[in-house]
Amino acid sequence: MSGEHEELPPKWSIAALGDLFILNYGKSLPSKRRDGEGYPVYGSNGVVGNHSEAFIDGPAIVVGRKGSIGEAHFSEGPCSPIDTTYFISEFHGQPPRLWLYFLRHLGLARLDRASAIPGLNRQDAYKQLAPVAPLGEQRRIVAKIEALQTCSETAKEALDAIPPLLEKFRQSVLAAAFRGDLTKVWRDANPDVEPASELLERIRTERRKRWIADAAEMGRAKTEGKARKTGEPWSKADDAEALEKEQAKAAKKYKEPEPVDVEGLPELPERWCWAYLGDLHDLAENSMTDGPFGSKLKSAHYVEFGVRVIRLGNLGVGEFKNLDKSYVTEQHFESLRKHQVFPGDLLIAALAEPVGRCCRVPDGIGTAIVKADCIRFVPHSLVAPRFMMHWMNSPGGTRNSERLSHGIGRLRINMANLRAVPVPLAPIEEQEVVANTVELLMSRCASTAGAVQQSTERLYALDRSILAKAFRGELVPQDPNDEPASALLERIRASRKEAETKKPKQGRGRKKK
């Protein structure tokens, strides 16, 4: 006898489950034979369909035998438990729901002995001890449990309603942030900051100079190479003259970026402007790059340890999900070094859901590269990374990414279209204020979500505590006029013995004709 049952009330008894009930085998009813109408069909996980004919009358408890073993479900009326289940349909006058609660409290899943598909042996279940209350008290226990469960369900519904509200709040915060609503007071108090249009022009001027310088140097080196190849002399003056010519040629070739087409885009606050995502990355090489496609990086390249590969599943909405970990060897990494990422870099998902979602590479990740459909984006020094990340995850950012995506069902955005995603650019000082304000509100939201999770766990613990008290005889008061449970057990034994004697004997072999 387990310690849980050692100090029960005087009129209670202890019995093995096998002395109280028969766990009958469910009957095969494949999905193709179910007509989808009428009575519920039960599998180990609960209702799996409907059929116009029922296998048994109710009430009945259905217990998972294969798969989700030990799961207990209740059918008030006729139903069909299938062959992955056991069922109890004879309760000898006891309230069936009491034993539903007891089986859930008992936790038969711990009896699994299968090596592959989980399975429940009914002989193991039969050996489990159950506290048996007097019949009258059983009814009072059920009434009390159900009254408390009504309160618990009301609380659960209230708690379940909060996460969707929090998500709406998060989205409204991000939408307000990029309408400028969160920083209106700050703007009024700081009218002299550099407008974003000038900031954007500085970035474009710097990019133009960098492009021309790189193109000119390539042209100069090519001219020098030709001269030396033919044996012509090459002096510092030749070098300077070639560089000047190439700079002039590159300046003519350089294409100024197109202004953002603001048609259909919302009006921005004063001193903000629209820019393209492709305008705002750093000038360093590979500051906006996709991961390797095709044969360069396949599942076959993955090893147990080595250089981290950041995959699409690691990219959450503002959150790096550090669970699904993959690696390649140091040697293979050398051929993929251009795809390397560093802590603080932004990661943008080119594939839903949702497309364009963005997070940051966390500290402590070590040497790492991105995989295909994971875009590394390093913002220019005049663009705050957190500001950019929050925009990409905002309702407006998601809409713009989706608008430029392609595909049916699951959207994908290519690099060219991603560069053309419009971004509302604020003055650099205001970008930081926006990011700080968003994160302050988000932290409060996260605190509320944590409190909801904690309350949900406490409610679950309370439900378990109620059942534990019920089966220790502590949930309702005892009535001295109740018949002792021992008398109930005697009647159950007598009833089962009588049923056994009436059962036709099963002969062996075929019946003679």
N, C-alpha and C positions, 0 to 999 in steps of 0.2 A: 504494500500500500504506500503510495507516494505521500510525502509530507503535506502536500496541499490538502489532502483529504483527512488528515489525522484528527482534527478537532472540529467536526461537524456538529450541528445541533442534534439534540437527543433523538428526535424522531426521524432523522435522515438515515440512509443506508448507503453502502457502497456496492456496486455491481459492475461486472465486466460488460462492455458494450454487446458482446456476443450473447449475454443473457437477457438483454433488453430488446434487441432488434435483429432482424435479418437484413444483411446487405445483399439485395438481389442484383443479378447481372442485367445491365441494359441490353437492348435488342438492336441489331444492325438495322439502320435505315439510311442508306446512302443518299446524298443530296440529290442525285438524279431521280430518286424515287419519291422525293417530297414534292407535293403539289403546291406548297406555298400558302395554303389556306388552313383555317381552323386552329388546331391546338398547337401549343409550343413544342418544339423538339429540343431536348437538352443534350449538350455535350459537356465536357469537363469544365469549359469556361462559362457555361450558362446557355442561354437560348441561342441556337444556331440555325433556326428556321421554323417553319410551320408545316403541319400536315393535317389533312381533313379527318384522319382516323388517329385515335389515341391508343397508346400501348397500355397505359394504366390509368386508373381513376385517381383523383386527388383526394385529400392533400398528400403530398409526397416530398421527401427530401432527396435531392439528387447529389451524389458525391463523385467527384472526379476520380476515375480509376487509372487512366492513362493520360500522360501529358500534364495538365494542371491538376495534379493529384491532391486529394483532400479538400478541394474547393467544394463548398456546400451551397446549394441553391434550393429555393423553395417554390413549389407549384401548388397553388391553392386548388386548382381544378385538374381535369384530365390532361395528360401530357405523354410524351414519348421520350424516355431516357435512352440514348443510343449506347452502343457497345463499348464506348470508352468510359462508361460510368457504372456506378452502383446506384440503387435506389432503395429507400425505406418507405413502405406504404402502410405498414401495420404498426400502430402506436399504443395499442392496448388501453385506449381511453386517455392517454396522456396528451397534453397540448403539443402538437408537432413543432410549433415554432420554438418551444423551449429547447428541443433537441437540435434544431437548426443552429440556435445560438451556441449550444454547448459544443457542437462539432466545429464551429468556427473558432471558438475559444480553445479547443483542444489542439488544433493544428496538426492534422494527420499528414501533412506534407513531409514532416520529419521522419516518417516511416519508410520513405523511398529506399529501396534496395537495388533498383535496376541499374545496370551499367550503361545503358544507352537512353532509351525513352523512359522518363520517370514513370514508375508504376506503383500502385498500392495493392498489397496483398491483404485480402479481407481477414485472413486469420490473424495477421498482425493487428489489424484494427479491432478485431473482436477481443483481443487481450487488454485493450485499454480500459482503465477503471473510470467509472463515472459516479459522481455523487447523485443520489436519488432523493429528492425531497418528497414529502407527503403530497398527494395529488392536489389538495386544496392550495398548498403553498406554491406548487408548480404554476398554477393558474395566476396566483398573485404576482409571482416572479415575472411571468410573461407580460402581464399588464404594466408592471413597473418598468421593465426594460423598454417596452414599446413607448411608454410615455416619455422616458428619458431620451430615447432615440429620436422621437419627434423634435425635441428641443435641440438635439445634436444635429439633426438634418437641417433644421432652420439655421443653425450657426454655420454649418458647412456651406449652405447655399449663399449665405452672406459673405463668407470668406472667399468662395469661388468667384463671386461677382467682382472682387477687388482687382485681381490681376488684369482683366481686360480694361478696367477703368484706369489702372496705372499705365498701361500701354497707350491708351488714348491721351493720357496726360503727357507722357514722354513725347508723343508725336506733336501735341499742341505746343509744348515747350520749344521743340526744334523749329516748328513752323513760325512761332512768334520770334524766335532768335533771328531768323533770316528775313523777317519783315522789318527788323530793327526795333521791335517793340520792347525787347528786354534792355536795350541800351539807350533809349530815348533820353532819359535824364542825363546819362553820361555825355551824350552828344551836345545837349544844351549847355552842359558845364565845360565842354572842351571844343569850342568852335574853331580853334586855330590849327587843328591837326592837318597834316598833309592829306588832301583828298585821294581816294583810291585811284582815280583816273591818272593822277600824276605818278602814283606808285606803280601802276600798270605800265605807264610810259617809260619809267625808269627800267623796269624789268625788260621791256621790249628793246630799249636802246642797248642795254647790256647784252642781250641775246644777239642783237644785230652785230655789234662790235665783235663778239665772240665768233659768230659764224664767218664774218668777213676775215678775221684774223686767221682762223683755221683754214679757210679756203685759200687765202693768199699764201700761207706757209706751204700748203700742199703744192700750189702752182710754182712757187719759188724753188722748192726742192726738186720738182720735176724738170724745171729749166736748168738747174745746176747739174742734174744728173745727165741730161743730154749733152751739155757742154763738156763735162769731164769724160763722157764716153767717147766723144770725137777728138779729145785731146786739146780742146781749146782752153786757154788760161781762164781762171776764175778768181776774181779779186773781191775785196769787201765792197768796192764801188759797184761791181757787177751784182753782188748780192743785194745791195740796197736798191739798185735800179730795178731788178727783177721783182723784188718784194713790192715796190711802189706800183709797178704795172699790174701785178696780180691783185693788189688791193683795189685798184680802180676797176678791174674786171669783175671782182667778186661783189663790189658795191652795186654794180649795174645788175648783176644776176640775182641779188638778194630780193626775195619776195616779202614785202611787208604783210603781216598777218591781217586777215580780213576783220573788220569790226564785227562785233557780236550782233546778230540779227535779233533785236529785242521784241519783234512782233510776237505776241502771245506770252511774253514773259512779264511778270508783275513789276510794278513800279518799285524802285528801291529808295531807301532813305537818302537824305542829303549827304553828300560826300562819299556815297557808295557808287560802284559801277559794275557792269557785267563784264566778265572775262571768260575765255575758254579755258578749260582744264589744261589743255596743251600749252597755254601761255605761261602756266604758273609753276612748272616743275623746275628743279635746279638745273644749272648749266652744265654740271658734270655729266660725263658719259654714263649711259644706262640709268639715268635718274628716273626715267619712265620706261619700264621694260616688262614684257611678258615672260612667263616661264618657258622652258624648252618644250617643244611639241614633238610628237611622233617618236621615232626610234632613238632620239637623243636621251630620253628619260622614260623608261617603261617600268612596270611593276617588277619585271625580272631583275632590274638593277638594284632593287631594295635589299638592304642588309640589316642585321640586327642592331649594329652600332655604326657610328661614323658621322658624316655631315648631315645635318637635319634638312629634310625636304618639307617645305610648307605647302600643304595641299588645300584644295578648295574647302574641305570640311573644317579647316582650322580658322576660317574667316567668318566671324560672327558680325552682328550689327554693333559696331563699337567695342567689340570684345574679341580678343584672340582666344580661341578654344584650343587649349594645349593638351588634348586627350589623344587624338589620332596621330601617332608619331611614326614617321618613316625616315629612313636614312639611306645614303649612298656612301660608297667608299671614298676615301681621300683622293685616290687616283681618278675616280670618275668625276669628282668635284672639279678637278683642275680643268676639265674640258667644258665645264658649265659655270666657270667663275663669273662670267658677265651677268649671271642671274643671282648673284649673291645679294643678300639683304642684311641690314644692320638694325640694332635696336633703335626704335623711334621712327623708322621708315613707315610709310603708310602702305597698306595692302588693300587693293580694290578687287572685288570679285567680278570677273567678266561673265559669270554664269549665275542664274537665279538659284536660290531664292532668298532675298531679292537680288536682282542684278544690280551691280554698282555698290553693294554694301561695303563698308570700309572699317578697318581696324588698324591698330598700330602693332609693329613688331615689339614684343615685350623684352625687357632687360633679361639677361641671363640665358638667352636661347642658344648662345654659342654660334659657331659657324653654320650658316644656313643659306639655302637657295629657295626660290619659288618654283612651283610647278606650273604647267600650262593652266591658263584661265585665272591665274593669280598675278595681278599686276603690281609690280613695285613702283611706288610713286614717292619721290623725294621732293617736297615743296621747296620753292625758292626761299631764300632767307627772309624775304619780305612778305612771306605768306606763313601764317601760324599753322603748323600741322594739325593741331586739335580743331581749329576753325574749319579747315578743309574736311577733316573726318566727319565732323558733325553735319556739315552741309551735305556730304554724300549720303548720309544716313537719314536726312530729313525728308519729309514728304515731297518737297520740291526737288531735291536731289534725286530721289528714287524715280519720280515721274520723268525727269529729264533723261535719266539713264535708260529707262524703259522705252521712251519715245525714240531713242536712237539705236535700240536693240533690234534684233531679228530672231526669227524662230517661232515655231508653233508650240504652245504648251510651256516649254521651258526657254526663256529668253536668254540670248547671249549677245554681248556687245564686243565688237572688235576694237583694236587699238586706235584705228583712225576715227571711229565714231566716239570712242571714249575721250579722245583729245578734243572733240567738238562739244562735249557736255558743258553747258553754260554754268558759271559759278558766280554768285553775288559776292563781289570783293569789297570788303570794308577797309578803312584806314588801318594800318598795322596795329596801332594802339587799341583801336576798337575791336579788332579781331581777338585780342587776348581777353578783353573784357567780356565779349560774347562767349568765348570758350569757358571762362571761369564761371560765368553766371549759369550757363547750361549745366556745367558739371556740379555746381552747388545744388541746383534743383534736381538733377538726376540722382545725386547722392541721397537726398531726402526721399526720393522715390524708391531708391534701393533699400533704404532703412525701413520704409513702410512695407515693401515686399518681403523683407526679412522677418518683420514682425508678423506678417500674414502667414509665412511659412512656419514660424515658431508656433503660432496659435493653432495652425492646422495639425501640427505634430502633437501638440498638447491635447487637442480634441480627440485625435486618434488614440492617444494614450488613455484618455478618460474613458473612451468607449471600451477599451480592453479592461480597464480597471472596473468598470460597471459589471462586465461579464464575470470577472474574477470574483467580485463580491457576491454576485448572484449565486455562483456555484460553491461558495464557501458558506452560504446560508446567512449572509450579512446584509442582503439588499432589502428584504422585507421582514417584518416581525413574524415570529412563529405564533401559531394559534394552538393552544393546548387541546382544543377539540378536534384537531385534525387527526385523521387515521394515520398511523405510522407508515413510513415507506415500506417497511418489511412486509406489511399486509399486501401492498400493491405488488411487490415482487413475487409473493406467493401466487397471486392471481395470474401474473404474467407467466410464471413457470407452468402453472396448471393449464392455462390456455394453450401454450405452445406444445405441451405434452399431448393434450387432446388433439391438437391439429396434426401432430406427428402420427398418432394412431389412426387417424382417418385418412391419411395420405396413402394412395394406392402403392403397393410394393412394385418396384421396378425390376422386371425379370431381365436376365442376361440373354443376349442373342435375339434373333428374330422370333416374333410370335408365330406359333404353328398355325397353319391354315386348316 
